[in-house]
Amino acid sequence: MNPDELATAFEQHRPRLRAVAYRMLGNPDDADDALQEAWLRLNRTGDAEIDNLAAWLTTVTGRICLDMLRSRSTRREAPLPSGLPDDVGPDLPHDDAPDPAQEAELADVVGLAMQIVLQSLDPAERLAFVLHDLFAVPYEQIAPVLGRSVAASRQLASRGRRRVQSGAAAQDAAGAGTGSRTAAETRTDRQVVEAFLTASRTGDLAGLLAVLAPDVVLRADQSAVETAAASADKGAPLLAREVRGAAAVAESFRGRAGGAVPALIGGSVGFTWAPGGTPRAVFAVVVHDGRIASVDLVGDPAAIAVLGVELLG
């Protein structure tokens, strides 16, 4: 194929590849980075020796995502820079702005609770489970990506499957993002969130620790990190990409949630930074046993648009 034909062929596979990358990485920014790298590798390689382009692209995208996950695990607490360099590679022939209909469809496939559960898997388990169970990639194709045997890849997928099933059950029990909380549980969740916000605004470290689970995890997509950094003087929290443990999460929010307000997010209580009443950053909260077990911060506008955010008075 000539370069234009190769680009057109890549675009035909983009929706599936982005869904794979989104499932693996958990946010649209990283998914787009993975696809950019997949395109660069295809552009360098050409298609002369590729028998099955769809399989090749899925394999390459999976390997890129695996490398990104492993790299991410070694720098969990490090804040990301506020933006990407301008020279990340040539522009691809597609609209810069995502199609809202495609983003809504992708957000429907990649439910927030499911994504939280997937993030609990180690990189190899996540890749084996996502590619095989969610995208029907055969183990024979997964094994070279992992550098494992077919039998080992099958075992990793099985282990991931069990952990996803048990994790999903725990999420359901906590009512995470499902709207299944009773009225009494929702009131309790709101009290916990409001106590958290009050402690954050006043810089009350003890108050923050009182409402955070010891192993709480805070995750933020890159859009949210950039928004928070740009709007720090307006009361938006300053955040690292991923923070684990009550002490670290408490310090991330200490004195920094002046502009945040409680909100219903997909039917569950969380909070949002919404200047002028328009959500710019959404904090999806999981409350379990009266404490905050996880906070997922979403700043991507397309994702926020489909979360169903309702400000609480």
N, C-alpha and C positions, 0 to 999 in steps of 0.2 A: 504494500500500500504506500501511496505517497503521504506526506505529512498531514494533509487535509483529511484524507480518508482515514488515517490512523486516529486523528482527533475525533472524527465523527463516530468511529467505532467505539472509542473510549466513552464518549458521551452516552451511547446507547446502553452501556453497562453501569453508568454512574449511579442511578437510583439504588440498584442492588448493592453496589460497593459501598455507598454511603450508609445504607442501612446496616451492613456488616460492621463498618467502622464505628458507627454511632453506638451499636450494641456493645462493641468491645471497649470503647474509650469513654462513653458516658456523656459527651457534650459535642455540640456541632462544630465548635472551633477545631478541636483535635481531629474530628472526623474529616473535616475539609483539609487539614494539614496532611493527614494520611493519604487522602486521594491525590493531593498535589504531588506527593512523593511517588505514588504509584504511577501517575502520568509521566513524571520525569524518567522513571525507570523504563517505562514502555517506550518513551520517545528515544531513549538511548539505545535500547535493545532492538527496536523494530519488530516486525511480525514475521520475518522470514523463517525463523526457526520455532515459531509458536504454532502448535497444532490446534490447540483449543484456547482461544483468547479469553473466553469467560472464565475457564478454570485457571488459567495463568494469572489473570488479574485478581481473582479471589484469593489465590495462594499468596501472591505478592502483597496484597492489601492486608491479609492476615498476618504475614511475617512482619510488616511494618508496624501494625498495631501491637503485636507481641513485643517488639523492640521498644516501642513507646511506653508500654505498660511497665516493662522491666526498668526502664530509665526513670519513670515516674516514681517507682517504689524506692529508689535510692535518694530521692530529693523531695520527700513528702512535705517537709516543713518550709522549703524555700519558696518565697514569693516569686511569681513570674514577672518578667518585664512587662511594661504597660502596653506593648504592641509588638508586632512581628516586623522583622526587617523588610525593607522594600524589595530586596533582591532574592526572594524565596524561589523564584523561578518564573518561567514564561506564563502569561495569562492563557487560560484555556478558553475554548470557544463556547462559553455559556454565560448567562446573565449573572452579574455580580450579586444582585439581590435574589434571595431564595424565593421560589414559588410558594406563596402562602398555603396553597392547597397541598403541595408536596410536604411542606413542613408539618401541616396539621396531620396528614396521614402518617408521617414518620413519628410524630409525637404520640399518636394513638397506638402505634406498634410498640414503641419504646416507652412503656408506662414508667412513671417515676418510681413506684414501689419496686417494680421488676429491676430497674436499673440499679437501685440501691442494693438489692440482693446480689446482682451480678458483680458489683464492686467488692463484695466480700470474698469472691473467689480469687485464687492466685492466678497469675497471667496464663499459665499453661492450661489450667482447668477451664478458665473462661473461654480461651480460644477453641479448645476441643468441644466444649458444650455449645457455644454460639454457632460455630460453623456446622457442626453435625446436627444438632437438635433444632436449630432455628432456621438454618439455610440449606439443610440436606446435602452438605458436602461430605463425600465418602471418606472413611478413615484412611484409605490409601492415599488420598490427597492431603489430608491433615497431617499425617505422620511426617512428611519431609519438612513441613513448616516448623513443627515442634522439634525436629531432630530426634524423634523417638520411633519405636517400632509401631506397627499398626495395632498390636495388642496393647501396648502402653497407652497409645492415643485413645483407644476404646475405654481403657480403665480410667483415664483422666476425665473423659466425657461423662462416664458413669458417676464418678465421684462428684463432679460439678453438678450433675443432675440431682443427686441426692441432697447436696447442700442448697441448691436452688429451691427444691421442694420444701425442705425444712425451713429455709429462710423465708419463703413466701408464706408459709403457715404462720411464722412468727409475726410477719408484717400484718397479716390479716388479723391476728390476735390483738395487735396494737392499733388496728384501724388505720394503718398508714395510707393516706391518700385515697381511701376507698369510699369514704362517706358512710362507713358502717358504724361509726361511733354513736353511742346513745346520746341523748340530750344531756344526761348527767356527766358522761365522759367528756363531751365537748365543752361543758362548763369548766370542768377540771382542767382540761387542756388549755383553755383560755386563761385561767388563773395562773397556770405555770408559765405560759408565754408572757403574760403581763408582768409577772414577778421577775422574769428574766430581763425584759425590756427596762423595767424600773431600775434593777440592779445595774444594768449596762449603762443607763443614762447617768446615774449617780456615781459610777465608778466603784460600786460596792462589790469587791472581789468575793467576800464571803457569801453574799447573796447570790452571786452567779454560781459559785460552786455548789450551793444548796439545791439548785434546780437542774444541775447537769449531772448526767450519769457518769461514773468514773471513766468509762471507755467511750464516751461520746466522740463522734467524728463529725467534722465540719468540712464540706466539700463545696467548691465554687467553680463555675465555668469561667473561661477566660473573659468573656464579655462582662461578667459580674465583677471580676477583679479590676478590669479597666475602668468600669463605671464607678466603683467605689474609690479608686485612686483619684479619678478626675473630680469627684464630688466630695472629697474628704471634708472640705470646709463647710459643707452643707449638712453634715451630720451622718453621712453614710459610713458604715463600718469599713475599716481597712482590713483586708483579708489576704491570707496566703491561699494557694490553690487547694491544699488539703492540710488539715490540722487534726491531730488525734489527742485525746485525753482531756479531762476536765480542766486542768490547770492551763493548758495551752489554748483551749477554746475560750475559756473565761478571759484570758489576757487579750485575745483577739478582739473581744467585744467590749472590754472594759472602757467605759466613758465614751463609747463611739456609736451609740444607737439613738442619738437624739431625734433623728428624723424618721425613725421606723415606727410603724403602727401595726396593731394586730389585724389579721385578715383571714378569711376563709380561702384556702387554696385547694381546689378540687374537692371541697366539702370538709376538709380538715383544717384545724386551726394552725396558723403559722403567723408570719408577719412579713411586711413589705416596706420598702422605701418607695414612697409614691408622691413626689413633689407635684403639687397642683392636682392631686387625686389620680394621677396616672402612674401605675406601677412601673418602676424602672429596674428594680431588683426585688426578687421574690425569694423568701426563705421558707422552704417546705420543711416542717418540723415533725418529727416522730416523738411522741410522748409515751413513755412506758413506765408504769409503776410510779407515776407522779414526777418523773424526771425526763429531761430532754435527752433522748438516746442518739439522735442524729439531726443535723441541719444540712439541707441541700440548697445551696444558693444558685439561683438561675437568673442570669442577666441577659440571655439571648432574647431579643424582642419576639422572634417567631415562636419560641418556646413559651414565653410568658403569655402570648396571645391565646394559647390553647389550654392553659392551666386552669382557667376559671377562677380568677382572683376577685374576691369581694371584700372591700374594706369594712372593718368593724368599727363602730363608733367608740 
